[in-house]
Amino acid sequence: MKFELDEEYIELFKLLKVMGVAESGAHAKMLIEERAVKRNGEVETRKRAKIISGERIEMGGEVIEVED
């Protein structure tokens, strides 16, 4: 999946919600707390991590590529 960034960044939990990987913001935060989300191949535990263009987010077999 590709996500087109229209601002400087998007917070990780919001990205998961917007892309439908998580059912809600609370669900997205839970997934992040459970260490189920990878950012550029590394586990990301910060719910509000600023995701910028060029990054790759993985969760449960889904891959989100963030671009301008």
PDB file of N, CA, C, O and CB in Angstrom:
ATOM      1  N   MET A   1       0.845  -1.179   0.000  1.00  0.00           N
ATOM      2  CA  MET A   1       0.000   0.000   0.000  1.00  0.00           C
ATOM      3  C   MET A   1       0.888   1.240   0.000  1.00  0.00           C
ATOM      4  O   MET A   1       1.971   1.252   0.585  1.00  0.00           O
ATOM      5  CB  MET A   1      -0.960   0.000   1.220  1.00  0.00           C
ATOM      6  N   LYS A   2       0.413   2.252  -0.653  1.00  0.00           N
ATOM      7  CA  LYS A   2       1.145   3.515  -0.666  1.00  0.00           C
ATOM      8  C   LYS A   2       0.303   4.581   0.031  1.00  0.00           C
ATOM      9  O   LYS A   2      -0.916   4.635  -0.132  1.00  0.00           O
ATOM     10  CB  LYS A   2       1.494   3.947  -2.123  1.00  0.00           C
ATOM     11  N   PHE A   3       0.976   5.427   0.809  1.00  0.00           N
ATOM     12  CA  PHE A   3       0.320   6.558   1.472  1.00  0.00           C
ATOM     13  C   PHE A   3       0.993   7.821   0.990  1.00  0.00           C
ATOM     14  O   PHE A   3       2.208   7.972   1.111  1.00  0.00           O
ATOM     15  CB  PHE A   3       0.389   6.441   3.036  1.00  0.00           C
ATOM     16  N   GLU A   4       0.200   8.733   0.442  1.00  0.00           N
ATOM     17  CA  GLU A   4       0.745   9.988  -0.040  1.00  0.00           C
ATOM     18  C   GLU A   4       0.652  11.036   1.057  1.00  0.00           C
ATOM     19  O   GLU A   4      -0.438  11.395   1.503  1.00  0.00           O
ATOM     20  CB  GLU A   4       0.007  10.457  -1.308  1.00  0.00           C
ATOM     21  N   LEU A   5       1.801  11.515   1.481  1.00  0.00           N
ATOM     22  CA  LEU A   5       1.920  12.477   2.563  1.00  0.00           C
ATOM     23  C   LEU A   5       1.607  13.865   2.024  1.00  0.00           C
ATOM     24  O   LEU A   5       2.192  14.292   1.029  1.00  0.00           O
ATOM     25  CB  LEU A   5       3.335  12.434   3.197  1.00  0.00           C
ATOM     26  N   ASP A   6       0.680  14.574   2.681  1.00  0.00           N
ATOM     27  CA  ASP A   6       0.368  15.937   2.230  1.00  0.00           C
ATOM     28  C   ASP A   6       0.848  16.985   3.229  1.00  0.00           C
ATOM     29  O   ASP A   6       0.615  18.181   3.053  1.00  0.00           O
ATOM     30  CB  ASP A   6      -1.137  16.088   2.006  1.00  0.00           C
ATOM     31  N   GLU A   7       1.522  16.520   4.278  1.00  0.00           N
ATOM     32  CA  GLU A   7       2.137  17.419   5.252  1.00  0.00           C
ATOM     33  C   GLU A   7       3.572  16.954   5.465  1.00  0.00           C
ATOM     34  O   GLU A   7       4.040  16.059   4.762  1.00  0.00           O
ATOM     35  CB  GLU A   7       1.335  17.443   6.607  1.00  0.00           C
ATOM     36  N   GLU A   8       4.273  17.544   6.419  1.00  0.00           N
ATOM     37  CA  GLU A   8       5.669  17.176   6.673  1.00  0.00           C
ATOM     38  C   GLU A   8       5.789  15.749   7.199  1.00  0.00           C
ATOM     39  O   GLU A   8       6.731  15.034   6.857  1.00  0.00           O
ATOM     40  CB  GLU A   8       6.300  18.149   7.669  1.00  0.00           C
ATOM     41  N   TYR A   9       4.828  15.334   8.035  1.00  0.00           N
ATOM     42  CA  TYR A   9       4.850  14.001   8.635  1.00  0.00           C
ATOM     43  C   TYR A   9       3.444  13.598   9.065  1.00  0.00           C
ATOM     44  O   TYR A   9       2.526  14.417   9.057  1.00  0.00           O
ATOM     45  CB  TYR A   9       5.815  13.959   9.840  1.00  0.00           C
ATOM     46  N   ILE A  10       3.281  12.324   9.441  1.00  0.00           N
ATOM     47  CA  ILE A  10       2.050  11.827  10.036  1.00  0.00           C
ATOM     48  C   ILE A  10       2.455  10.964  11.224  1.00  0.00           C
ATOM     49  O   ILE A  10       3.431  10.217  11.151  1.00  0.00           O
ATOM     50  CB  ILE A  10       1.177  11.017   8.995  1.00  0.00           C
ATOM     51  N   GLU A  11       1.710  11.068  12.311  1.00  0.00           N
ATOM     52  CA  GLU A  11       2.020  10.255  13.481  1.00  0.00           C
ATOM     53  C   GLU A  11       1.672   8.802  13.181  1.00  0.00           C
ATOM     54  O   GLU A  11       0.690   8.518  12.495  1.00  0.00           O
ATOM     55  CB  GLU A  11       1.251  10.763  14.734  1.00  0.00           C
ATOM     56  N   LEU A  12       2.482   7.889  13.699  1.00  0.00           N
ATOM     57  CA  LEU A  12       2.355   6.475  13.390  1.00  0.00           C
ATOM     58  C   LEU A  12       0.955   5.930  13.646  1.00  0.00           C
ATOM     59  O   LEU A  12       0.391   5.270  12.773  1.00  0.00           O
ATOM     60  CB  LEU A  12       3.349   5.695  14.190  1.00  0.00           C
ATOM     61  N   PHE A  13       0.384   6.185  14.807  1.00  0.00           N
ATOM     62  CA  PHE A  13      -0.933   5.620  15.106  1.00  0.00           C
ATOM     63  C   PHE A  13      -1.999   6.142  14.153  1.00  0.00           C
ATOM     64  O   PHE A  13      -2.936   5.418  13.817  1.00  0.00           O
ATOM     65  CB  PHE A  13      -1.327   5.934  16.543  1.00  0.00           C
ATOM     66  N   LYS A  14      -1.867   7.392  13.713  1.00  0.00           N
ATOM     67  CA  LYS A  14      -2.830   7.965  12.756  1.00  0.00           C
ATOM     68  C   LYS A  14      -2.689   7.302  11.396  1.00  0.00           C
ATOM     69  O   LYS A  14      -3.687   7.046  10.722  1.00  0.00           O
ATOM     70  CB  LYS A  14      -2.628   9.491  12.622  1.00  0.00           C
ATOM     71  N   LEU A  15      -1.464   7.025  10.992  1.00  0.00           N
ATOM     72  CA  LEU A  15      -1.224   6.366   9.709  1.00  0.00           C
ATOM     73  C   LEU A  15      -1.881   4.988   9.681  1.00  0.00           C
ATOM     74  O   LEU A  15      -2.533   4.627   8.701  1.00  0.00           O
ATOM     75  CB  LEU A  15       0.287   6.240   9.443  1.00  0.00           C
ATOM     76  N   LEU A  16      -1.710   4.228  10.749  1.00  0.00           N
ATOM     77  CA  LEU A  16      -2.310   2.887  10.814  1.00  0.00           C
ATOM     78  C   LEU A  16      -3.829   2.966  10.733  1.00  0.00           C
ATOM     79  O   LEU A  16      -4.464   2.130  10.092  1.00  0.00           O
ATOM     80  CB  LEU A  16      -1.889   2.169  12.110  1.00  0.00           C
ATOM     81  N   LYS A  17      -4.410   3.971  11.383  1.00  0.00           N
ATOM     82  CA  LYS A  17      -5.864   4.147  11.363  1.00  0.00           C
ATOM     83  C   LYS A  17      -6.347   4.556   9.970  1.00  0.00           C
ATOM     84  O   LYS A  17      -7.288   3.967   9.438  1.00  0.00           O
ATOM     85  CB  LYS A  17      -6.290   5.200  12.402  1.00  0.00           C
ATOM     86  N   VAL A  18      -5.712   5.551   9.391  1.00  0.00           N
ATOM     87  CA  VAL A  18      -6.106   6.066   8.070  1.00  0.00           C
ATOM     88  C   VAL A  18      -6.012   4.991   6.990  1.00  0.00           C
ATOM     89  O   VAL A  18      -6.851   4.932   6.092  1.00  0.00           O
ATOM     90  CB  VAL A  18      -5.229   7.260   7.685  1.00  0.00           C
ATOM     91  N   MET A  19      -4.997   4.147   7.080  1.00  0.00           N
ATOM     92  CA  MET A  19      -4.773   3.114   6.066  1.00  0.00           C
ATOM     93  C   MET A  19      -5.624   1.868   6.299  1.00  0.00           C
ATOM     94  O   MET A  19      -5.594   0.943   5.487  1.00  0.00           O
ATOM     95  CB  MET A  19      -3.309   2.729   6.039  1.00  0.00           C
ATOM     96  N   GLY A  20      -6.384   1.830   7.401  1.00  0.00           N
ATOM     97  CA  GLY A  20      -7.267   0.702   7.660  1.00  0.00           C
ATOM     98  C   GLY A  20      -6.567  -0.520   8.230  1.00  0.00           C
ATOM     99  O   GLY A  20      -7.168  -1.590   8.331  1.00  0.00           O
ATOM    100  N   VAL A  21      -5.300  -0.369   8.604  1.00  0.00           N
ATOM    101  CA  VAL A  21      -4.562  -1.471   9.225  1.00  0.00           C
ATOM    102  C   VAL A  21      -5.078  -1.675  10.645  1.00  0.00           C
ATOM    103  O   VAL A  21      -5.119  -2.799  11.146  1.00  0.00           O
ATOM    104  CB  VAL A  21      -3.025  -1.188   9.229  1.00  0.00           C
ATOM    105  N   ALA A  22      -5.471  -0.578  11.287  1.00  0.00           N
ATOM    106  CA  ALA A  22      -6.069  -0.623  12.623  1.00  0.00           C
ATOM    107  C   ALA A  22      -7.513  -0.141  12.512  1.00  0.00           C
ATOM    108  O   ALA A  22      -7.830   0.708  11.679  1.00  0.00           O
ATOM    109  CB  ALA A  22      -5.256   0.254  13.649  1.00  0.00           C
ATOM    110  N   GLU A  23      -8.373  -0.684  13.347  1.00  0.00           N
ATOM    111  CA  GLU A  23      -9.794  -0.327  13.306  1.00  0.00           C
ATOM    112  C   GLU A  23     -10.065   1.068  13.860  1.00  0.00           C
ATOM    113  O   GLU A  23     -11.036   1.716  13.470  1.00  0.00           O
ATOM    114  CB  GLU A  23     -10.603  -1.343  14.082  1.00  0.00           C
ATOM    115  N   SER A  24      -9.203   1.531  14.772  1.00  0.00           N
ATOM    116  CA  SER A  24      -9.391   2.834  15.408  1.00  0.00           C
ATOM    117  C   SER A  24      -8.036   3.325  15.914  1.00  0.00           C
ATOM    118  O   SER A  24      -7.037   2.609  15.857  1.00  0.00           O
ATOM    119  CB  SER A  24     -10.432   2.752  16.578  1.00  0.00           C
ATOM    120  N   GLY A  25      -8.028   4.553  16.407  1.00  0.00           N
ATOM    121  CA  GLY A  25      -6.803   5.084  16.988  1.00  0.00           C
ATOM    122  C   GLY A  25      -6.365   4.277  18.199  1.00  0.00           C
ATOM    123  O   GLY A  25      -5.175   4.023  18.386  1.00  0.00           O
ATOM    124  N   ALA A  26      -7.323   3.874  19.018  1.00  0.00           N
ATOM    125  CA  ALA A  26      -7.015   3.080  20.216  1.00  0.00           C
ATOM    126  C   ALA A  26      -6.445   1.717  19.820  1.00  0.00           C
ATOM    127  O   ALA A  26      -5.511   1.221  20.450  1.00  0.00           O
ATOM    128  CB  ALA A  26      -8.283   2.897  21.091  1.00  0.00           C
ATOM    129  N   HIS A  27      -7.010   1.123  18.781  1.00  0.00           N
ATOM    130  CA  HIS A  27      -6.507  -0.169  18.297  1.00  0.00           C
ATOM    131  C   HIS A  27      -5.086  -0.010  17.767  1.00  0.00           C
ATOM    132  O   HIS A  27      -4.230  -0.860  18.014  1.00  0.00           O
ATOM    133  CB  HIS A  27      -7.434  -0.743  17.193  1.00  0.00           C
ATOM    134  N   ALA A  28      -4.834   1.072  17.043  1.00  0.00           N
ATOM    135  CA  ALA A  28      -3.487   1.335  16.512  1.00  0.00           C
ATOM    136  C   ALA A  28      -2.482   1.463  17.653  1.00  0.00           C
ATOM    137  O   ALA A  28      -1.388   0.903  17.586  1.00  0.00           O
ATOM    138  CB  ALA A  28      -3.479   2.623  15.648  1.00  0.00           C
ATOM    139  N   LYS A  29      -2.850   2.194  18.692  1.00  0.00           N
ATOM    140  CA  LYS A  29      -1.951   2.375  19.840  1.00  0.00           C
ATOM    141  C   LYS A  29      -1.666   1.036  20.517  1.00  0.00           C
ATOM    142  O   LYS A  29      -0.542   0.780  20.949  1.00  0.00           O
ATOM    143  CB  LYS A  29      -2.561   3.366  20.859  1.00  0.00           C
ATOM    144  N   MET A  30      -2.684   0.186  20.606  1.00  0.00           N
ATOM    145  CA  MET A  30      -2.513  -1.127  21.219  1.00  0.00           C
ATOM    146  C   MET A  30      -1.524  -1.975  20.397  1.00  0.00           C
ATOM    147  O   MET A  30      -0.647  -2.629  20.961  1.00  0.00           O
ATOM    148  CB  MET A  30      -3.882  -1.848  21.339  1.00  0.00           C
ATOM    149  N   LEU A  31      -1.672  -1.958  19.073  1.00  0.00           N
ATOM    150  CA  LEU A  31      -0.770  -2.711  18.203  1.00  0.00           C
ATOM    151  C   LEU A  31       0.677  -2.245  18.381  1.00  0.00           C
ATOM    152  O   LEU A  31       1.601  -3.057  18.408  1.00  0.00           O
ATOM    153  CB  LEU A  31      -1.198  -2.565  16.733  1.00  0.00           C
ATOM    154  N   ILE A  32       0.858  -0.941  18.500  1.00  0.00           N
ATOM    155  CA  ILE A  32       2.197  -0.376  18.678  1.00  0.00           C
ATOM    156  C   ILE A  32       2.766  -0.801  20.033  1.00  0.00           C
ATOM    157  O   ILE A  32       3.928  -1.196  20.126  1.00  0.00           O
ATOM    158  CB  ILE A  32       2.159   1.172  18.563  1.00  0.00           C
ATOM    159  N   GLU A  33       1.944  -0.717  21.082  1.00  0.00           N
ATOM    160  CA  GLU A  33       2.381  -1.141  22.421  1.00  0.00           C
ATOM    161  C   GLU A  33       2.783  -2.607  22.446  1.00  0.00           C
ATOM    162  O   GLU A  33       3.710  -2.989  23.161  1.00  0.00           O
ATOM    163  CB  GLU A  33       1.274  -0.896  23.442  1.00  0.00           C
ATOM    164  N   GLU A  34       2.087  -3.432  21.664  1.00  0.00           N
ATOM    165  CA  GLU A  34       2.368  -4.870  21.616  1.00  0.00           C
ATOM    166  C   GLU A  34       3.561  -5.208  20.724  1.00  0.00           C
ATOM    167  O   GLU A  34       3.860  -6.379  20.489  1.00  0.00           O
ATOM    168  CB  GLU A  34       1.144  -5.617  21.125  1.00  0.00           C
ATOM    169  N   ARG A  35       4.243  -4.164  20.229  1.00  0.00           N
ATOM    170  CA  ARG A  35       5.445  -4.334  19.404  1.00  0.00           C
ATOM    171  C   ARG A  35       5.151  -5.066  18.093  1.00  0.00           C
ATOM    172  O   ARG A  35       5.990  -5.812  17.588  1.00  0.00           O
ATOM    173  CB  ARG A  35       6.508  -5.094  20.186  1.00  0.00           C
ATOM    174  N   ALA A  36       3.963  -4.846  17.554  1.00  0.00           N
ATOM    175  CA  ALA A  36       3.541  -5.520  16.324  1.00  0.00           C
ATOM    176  C   ALA A  36       3.835  -4.696  15.070  1.00  0.00           C
ATOM    177  O   ALA A  36       3.558  -5.138  13.955  1.00  0.00           O
ATOM    178  CB  ALA A  36       2.058  -5.829  16.392  1.00  0.00           C
ATOM    179  N   VAL A  37       4.395  -3.500  15.252  1.00  0.00           N
ATOM    180  CA  VAL A  37       4.615  -2.584  14.127  1.00  0.00           C
ATOM    181  C   VAL A  37       6.105  -2.358  13.924  1.00  0.00           C
ATOM    182  O   VAL A  37       6.847  -2.094  14.871  1.00  0.00           O
ATOM    183  CB  VAL A  37       3.895  -1.235  14.363  1.00  0.00           C
ATOM    184  N   LYS A  38       6.528  -2.466  12.663  1.00  0.00           N
ATOM    185  CA  LYS A  38       7.928  -2.194  12.327  1.00  0.00           C
ATOM    186  C   LYS A  38       8.007  -0.937  11.470  1.00  0.00           C
ATOM    187  O   LYS A  38       7.165  -0.686  10.607  1.00  0.00           O
ATOM    188  CB  LYS A  38       8.570  -3.402  11.588  1.00  0.00           C
ATOM    189  N   ARG A  39       9.034  -0.170  11.736  1.00  0.00           N
ATOM    190  CA  ARG A  39       9.324   1.042  10.955  1.00  0.00           C
ATOM    191  C   ARG A  39      10.704   0.841  10.336  1.00  0.00           C
ATOM    192  O   ARG A  39      11.702   0.739  11.049  1.00  0.00           O
ATOM    193  CB  ARG A  39       9.271   2.364  11.855  1.00  0.00           C
ATOM    194  N   ASN A  40      10.754   0.784   9.032  1.00  0.00           N
ATOM    195  CA  ASN A  40      12.021   0.565   8.319  1.00  0.00           C
ATOM    196  C   ASN A  40      12.752  -0.671   8.852  1.00  0.00           C
ATOM    197  O   ASN A  40      13.974  -0.662   9.000  1.00  0.00           O
ATOM    198  CB  ASN A  40      12.927   1.806   8.445  1.00  0.00           C
ATOM    199  N   GLY A  41      11.992  -1.733   9.138  1.00  0.00           N
ATOM    200  CA  GLY A  41      12.580  -2.997   9.562  1.00  0.00           C
ATOM    201  C   GLY A  41      12.830  -3.148  11.054  1.00  0.00           C
ATOM    202  O   GLY A  41      13.201  -4.229  11.512  1.00  0.00           O
ATOM    203  N   GLU A  42      12.632  -2.070  11.826  1.00  0.00           N
ATOM    204  CA  GLU A  42      12.862  -2.101  13.271  1.00  0.00           C
ATOM    205  C   GLU A  42      11.533  -1.912  14.009  1.00  0.00           C
ATOM    206  O   GLU A  42      10.671  -1.153  13.566  1.00  0.00           O
ATOM    207  CB  GLU A  42      13.882  -1.002  13.692  1.00  0.00           C
ATOM    208  N   VAL A  43      11.375  -2.610  15.139  1.00  0.00           N
ATOM    209  CA  VAL A  43      10.155  -2.457  15.940  1.00  0.00           C
ATOM    210  C   VAL A  43      10.062  -1.012  16.418  1.00  0.00           C
ATOM    211  O   VAL A  43      11.032  -0.459  16.937  1.00  0.00           O
ATOM    212  CB  VAL A  43      10.144  -3.448  17.155  1.00  0.00           C
ATOM    213  N   GLU A  44       8.892  -0.405  16.240  1.00  0.00           N
ATOM    214  CA  GLU A  44       8.653   0.980  16.677  1.00  0.00           C
ATOM    215  C   GLU A  44       7.635   0.946  17.811  1.00  0.00           C
ATOM    216  O   GLU A  44       6.547   0.392  17.655  1.00  0.00           O
ATOM    217  CB  GLU A  44       8.144   1.886  15.486  1.00  0.00           C
ATOM    218  N   THR A  45       7.987   1.538  18.955  1.00  0.00           N
ATOM    219  CA  THR A  45       7.097   1.516  20.117  1.00  0.00           C
ATOM    220  C   THR A  45       6.542   2.899  20.468  1.00  0.00           C
ATOM    221  O   THR A  45       5.784   3.039  21.428  1.00  0.00           O
ATOM    222  CB  THR A  45       7.833   0.949  21.310  1.00  0.00           C
ATOM    223  N   ARG A  46       6.918   3.912  19.696  1.00  0.00           N
ATOM    224  CA  ARG A  46       6.414   5.263  19.965  1.00  0.00           C
ATOM    225  C   ARG A  46       5.143   5.497  19.146  1.00  0.00           C
ATOM    226  O   ARG A  46       5.186   5.535  17.917  1.00  0.00           O
ATOM    227  CB  ARG A  46       7.495   6.343  19.629  1.00  0.00           C
ATOM    228  N   LYS A  47       4.031   5.651  19.831  1.00  0.00           N
ATOM    229  CA  LYS A  47       2.735   5.823  19.159  1.00  0.00           C
ATOM    230  C   LYS A  47       2.715   7.061  18.273  1.00  0.00           C
ATOM    231  O   LYS A  47       2.121   7.052  17.195  1.00  0.00           O
ATOM    232  CB  LYS A  47       1.613   5.912  20.190  1.00  0.00           C
ATOM    233  N   ARG A  48       3.359   8.114  18.727  1.00  0.00           N
ATOM    234  CA  ARG A  48       3.338   9.384  17.998  1.00  0.00           C
ATOM    235  C   ARG A  48       4.611   9.623  17.183  1.00  0.00           C
ATOM    236  O   ARG A  48       4.942  10.764  16.860  1.00  0.00           O
ATOM    237  CB  ARG A  48       3.140  10.526  18.970  1.00  0.00           C
ATOM    238  N   ALA A  49       5.319   8.543  16.854  1.00  0.00           N
ATOM    239  CA  ALA A  49       6.524   8.675  16.024  1.00  0.00           C
ATOM    240  C   ALA A  49       6.154   9.399  14.734  1.00  0.00           C
ATOM    241  O   ALA A  49       5.129   9.104  14.120  1.00  0.00           O
ATOM    242  CB  ALA A  49       7.157   7.272  15.713  1.00  0.00           C
ATOM    243  N   LYS A  50       6.990  10.344  14.331  1.00  0.00           N
ATOM    244  CA  LYS A  50       6.717  11.143  13.131  1.00  0.00           C
ATOM    245  C   LYS A  50       7.212  10.376  11.904  1.00  0.00           C
ATOM    246  O   LYS A  50       8.414  10.208  11.701  1.00  0.00           O
ATOM    247  CB  LYS A  50       7.402  12.553  13.221  1.00  0.00           C
ATOM    248  N   ILE A  51       6.272   9.923  11.104  1.00  0.00           N
ATOM    249  CA  ILE A  51       6.586   9.158   9.901  1.00  0.00           C
ATOM    250  C   ILE A  51       6.687  10.126   8.728  1.00  0.00           C
ATOM    251  O   ILE A  51       5.765  10.896   8.459  1.00  0.00           O
ATOM    252  CB  ILE A  51       5.508   8.055   9.630  1.00  0.00           C
ATOM    253  N   ILE A  52       7.826  10.074   8.035  1.00  0.00           N
ATOM    254  CA  ILE A  52       8.068  11.001   6.926  1.00  0.00           C
ATOM    255  C   ILE A  52       8.167  10.233   5.605  1.00  0.00           C
ATOM    256  O   ILE A  52       8.195   9.002   5.579  1.00  0.00           O
ATOM    257  CB  ILE A  52       9.362  11.820   7.172  1.00  0.00           C
ATOM    258  N   SER A  53       8.217  10.985   4.532  1.00  0.00           N
ATOM    259  CA  SER A  53       8.319  10.404   3.194  1.00  0.00           C
ATOM    260  C   SER A  53       9.540   9.497   3.093  1.00  0.00           C
ATOM    261  O   SER A  53      10.610   9.822   3.609  1.00  0.00           O
ATOM    262  CB  SER A  53       8.388  11.511   2.129  1.00  0.00           C
ATOM    263  N   GLY A  54       9.372   8.355   2.422  1.00  0.00           N
ATOM    264  CA  GLY A  54      10.464   7.422   2.219  1.00  0.00           C
ATOM    265  C   GLY A  54      10.494   6.296   3.241  1.00  0.00           C
ATOM    266  O   GLY A  54      11.280   5.358   3.112  1.00  0.00           O
ATOM    267  N   GLU A  55       9.644   6.385   4.254  1.00  0.00           N
ATOM    268  CA  GLU A  55       9.644   5.343   5.284  1.00  0.00           C
ATOM    269  C   GLU A  55       8.710   4.201   4.911  1.00  0.00           C
ATOM    270  O   GLU A  55       7.796   4.345   4.099  1.00  0.00           O
ATOM    271  CB  GLU A  55       9.237   5.930   6.639  1.00  0.00           C
ATOM    272  N   ARG A  56       8.979   3.056   5.540  1.00  0.00           N
ATOM    273  CA  ARG A  56       8.215   1.833   5.269  1.00  0.00           C
ATOM    274  C   ARG A  56       7.713   1.292   6.608  1.00  0.00           C
ATOM    275  O   ARG A  56       8.497   1.067   7.530  1.00  0.00           O
ATOM    276  CB  ARG A  56       9.092   0.755   4.508  1.00  0.00           C
ATOM    277  N   ILE A  57       6.410   1.088   6.701  1.00  0.00           N
ATOM    278  CA  ILE A  57       5.779   0.592   7.917  1.00  0.00           C
ATOM    279  C   ILE A  57       5.210  -0.794   7.629  1.00  0.00           C
ATOM    280  O   ILE A  57       4.533  -0.998   6.621  1.00  0.00           O
ATOM    281  CB  ILE A  57       4.662   1.569   8.419  1.00  0.00           C
ATOM    282  N   GLU A  58       5.490  -1.747   8.523  1.00  0.00           N
ATOM    283  CA  GLU A  58       4.990  -3.113   8.359  1.00  0.00           C
ATOM    284  C   GLU A  58       4.185  -3.508   9.592  1.00  0.00           C
ATOM    285  O   GLU A  58       4.562  -3.207  10.724  1.00  0.00           O
ATOM    286  CB  GLU A  58       6.159  -4.111   8.125  1.00  0.00           C
ATOM    287  N   MET A  59       3.056  -4.198   9.343  1.00  0.00           N
ATOM    288  CA  MET A  59       2.213  -4.660  10.433  1.00  0.00           C
ATOM    289  C   MET A  59       1.359  -5.803   9.931  1.00  0.00           C
ATOM    290  O   MET A  59       0.560  -5.629   9.010  1.00  0.00           O
ATOM    291  CB  MET A  59       1.335  -3.515  10.994  1.00  0.00           C
ATOM    292  N   GLY A  60       1.521  -6.968  10.529  1.00  0.00           N
ATOM    293  CA  GLY A  60       0.674  -8.108  10.195  1.00  0.00           C
ATOM    294  C   GLY A  60       0.598  -8.449   8.723  1.00  0.00           C
ATOM    295  O   GLY A  60      -0.482  -8.744   8.212  1.00  0.00           O
ATOM    296  N   GLY A  61       1.714  -8.415   8.037  1.00  0.00           N
ATOM    297  CA  GLY A  61       1.723  -8.759   6.620  1.00  0.00           C
ATOM    298  C   GLY A  61       1.399  -7.606   5.694  1.00  0.00           C
ATOM    299  O   GLY A  61       1.557  -7.721   4.479  1.00  0.00           O
ATOM    300  N   GLU A  62       0.949  -6.501   6.251  1.00  0.00           N
ATOM    301  CA  GLU A  62       0.664  -5.301   5.451  1.00  0.00           C
ATOM    302  C   GLU A  62       1.917  -4.413   5.418  1.00  0.00           C
ATOM    303  O   GLU A  62       2.634  -4.296   6.412  1.00  0.00           O
ATOM    304  CB  GLU A  62      -0.567  -4.511   6.039  1.00  0.00           C
ATOM    305  N   VAL A  63       2.161  -3.802   4.278  1.00  0.00           N
ATOM    306  CA  VAL A  63       3.292  -2.891   4.134  1.00  0.00           C
ATOM    307  C   VAL A  63       2.759  -1.562   3.627  1.00  0.00           C
ATOM    308  O   VAL A  63       2.026  -1.506   2.640  1.00  0.00           O
ATOM    309  CB  VAL A  63       4.380  -3.472   3.167  1.00  0.00           C
ATOM    310  N   ILE A  64       3.137  -0.493   4.316  1.00  0.00           N
ATOM    311  CA  ILE A  64       2.745   0.854   3.905  1.00  0.00           C
ATOM    312  C   ILE A  64       4.018   1.593   3.519  1.00  0.00           C
ATOM    313  O   ILE A  64       4.951   1.700   4.315  1.00  0.00           O
ATOM    314  CB  ILE A  64       1.959   1.613   5.048  1.00  0.00           C
ATOM    315  N   GLU A  65       4.049   2.094   2.309  1.00  0.00           N
ATOM    316  CA  GLU A  65       5.174   2.904   1.848  1.00  0.00           C
ATOM    317  C   GLU A  65       4.712   4.346   1.796  1.00  0.00           C
ATOM    318  O   GLU A  65       3.744   4.677   1.112  1.00  0.00           O
ATOM    319  CB  GLU A  65       5.700   2.426   0.451  1.00  0.00           C
ATOM    320  N   VAL A  66       5.412   5.199   2.525  1.00  0.00           N
ATOM    321  CA  VAL A  66       5.040   6.610   2.633  1.00  0.00           C
ATOM    322  C   VAL A  66       5.826   7.404   1.599  1.00  0.00           C
ATOM    323  O   VAL A  66       7.050   7.295   1.518  1.00  0.00           O
ATOM    324  CB  VAL A  66       5.302   7.157   4.072  1.00  0.00           C
ATOM    325  N   GLU A  67       5.119   8.196   0.818  1.00  0.00           N
ATOM    326  CA  GLU A  67       5.779   9.007  -0.213  1.00  0.00           C
ATOM    327  C   GLU A  67       5.149  10.384  -0.285  1.00  0.00           C
ATOM    328  O   GLU A  67       4.064  10.628   0.243  1.00  0.00           O
ATOM    329  CB  GLU A  67       5.702   8.316  -1.587  1.00  0.00           C
ATOM    330  N   ASP A  68       5.874  11.286  -0.965  1.00  0.00           N
ATOM    331  CA  ASP A  68       5.372  12.670  -1.162  1.00  0.00           C
ATOM    332  C   ASP A  68       4.230  12.687  -2.124  1.00  0.00           C
ATOM    333  O   ASP A  68       3.682  13.751  -2.412  1.00  0.00           O
ATOM    334  CB  ASP A  68       6.479  13.597  -1.669  1.00  0.00           C
TER     335      ASP A  68
END
